C-alpha cells in the first residue's frame, strides 16, 4: 500500500484529503505540519509521495519560519529525498501561480484547493507515485 504524507495546517483539509485518499485511492495516509517530522518521514522513506500545502501558517524549521515552497526546496536539494515526488496544494490559484510555485520549489505537481473532483485528485497523485520495482 502506498503512503501519502499530507503536510497541511488546516485540519479540515487534511481530513478531507485523508478520506479521499483512503476510500477512493486505497492509500495509507500520514499527516503533520511539523517540519522536523516531515524531514524524518521523508528521509526514512516512510512516504511514497508528499502533498505539500504552500502556505503553512505555523511551520518553523531550524528557527526559521518556512512555507511549503521552502520545505520542498529543502527536500529537493537533499540527495536522500530529492526523488520523492511532491505535489503542491494551494488555495492561491491565480493565473501564473502554478508555474511560479513549481519553478520556485522544484515540486513535481500542483493541485488547487478546494478539491472538487475526487477521482481526478486521486489520479493526479497516483500518476506521480513511482511504480514498484
Protein Blocks (a to p, Z undefined) as FASTA:
>chain_A
ZZdddddfbfklmmmmmmmmmmmnopacdddfbfklmmmmmmnopafbdcddfblfkbce
ehiacdfklmmmmmmmpmklmmpccddddfblcehklmmmmmmnopabdcddddfblmlm
mmmmmmmpccdZZ
